[in-house]
Amino acid sequence: MKKILYLEGAGGISGDMTVAALLDLGADRSKLDAVLRSLELEGFTYSVGRKHSYGLAGCDFDVNLHHHHHHEQEHEHGFHSHEHRNLADVYAVIDRGAMSENARTLARRIFRIVADAEAKAHGCPVEEVHFHEVGAIDSIADIVATAVCVDDLGITDCVVTGLSEGSGTVHCRHGELPVPVPAVLNIAQRFGIALRTTSVQGEMVTPTGIAIAAALRTRTDLPAEYTVANVGIGLGKRDFGRANCLRAMILEEKSDPERIYILESNIDDSTGELFGLAMEELFRAGAMDVHFIPCYMKKNRPAYLLRVIAAEPDLSGIEEAVFRTTTTIGLRKYPVDSTGMKRTALTLALACGEVNAKQCTFGGLVRCYPEYESVRQLAVRTGLPFQDLFDEAKEKAQAICGAATKELS
């Protein structure tokens, strides 16, 4: 079943809240410790604990910065105490961390989103954006920790429906800034993330928080039906006069086995042999039916429309099979309403053995059909002509239908 991370943005989002929520979901704490140690950042420690926010229990990820380290030590690690760092410096720290490639790529992506948004806010090239020392270590810790936890939980799918943001102003080094702060607004604009303004005074969404949401989000809507496999609660530091938390959930999508979909793709650069293989693979992946329809595409190229009929639970396997076995690079899918006759399996006793049949009813209609494959096997087994057996089966079936029709009427 598909695992989906849901970041419920009702309480806003920040980096430390996200890390706490992911740890609460069961991300490996010792793995995180090892990675953060490997960054060799001077003057910072962090703690993970259980706390309460207005009666709500959750996890708390707290980065503490100390400023009384020897200059030599910091110098040694190329991390000077009172310097500002640019994106290249931050990438250098991320790159020396002992994390998986997957986590590293994600950490760099999140940082890049923040840097681009800050560059736009300050009207300077991204290379010139400076992360101030406190902010830098804090953000590096939050972003790397998030990437490592997401990777550890094996999450590839993430829903973010929207984020609640406060109002008023927030105090920063440059003076007062309006909420949402410019970087948050820039990320919301670039990635189309919905914001809801609340009456809470202050910043509920931080640039790091919304950058994480932007980097992870693969879908904007919750599944129509889902079960909740796990809940993690990450607590924030600010007092908003109400519970300040981010809830992260692992959802499992419930698909409807009755729901039928049609998948289609136009293919003009493939051979007949490939199509034959694709059809076999699609049936193996659970397709209910597969067909190829001749059509003409752009530049009057003779081509085929591949059409697959599939039930909802099989969709992802079938999509994978289409991309794996054909030359197409895109497909359309749409749900369809289907009406079927009610089917019942029957066994017909013929003179020389049994064959399977199905009885189909709809309202007062009754049809009874011998199964071709079953008749064919009996013909092979007995050496009798297929057509004779099929006719005998059809007659038996007709008799059953007649009796059933009388019953229904």
Protein Blocks (a to p, Z undefined) as FASTA:
>chain_A
ZZdddddfknopafklmmmmmmmnopafklmmmmmmmnopghiacddddddeehiacddd
dddddfkbcfklmmmnopafkbccdfklmmmmmmmpccdfklmmmmmmmmmmmmmmmmmm
nopafklpccdfklmmmmmmmmmmmmmmmmmnopabdcdfbdcddehjdddfkbpadddd
fklmmmmmmnopacdddfbecjfbdfklmmmmmmmpmbfbdcfbdcdfbdcddddfbdgh
iacddddddddddddfkbccddddddfbbcfklmmmmmmmmmmnopabdcddddddehhi
acddddddddfklmmmmmmmmmmmmmbfbdcddddddddddddddddddfkbccdddddd
ehjbccddddfklmmmmmmmnopafklmmmmmmmmmmmmmmmmmmmmZZ
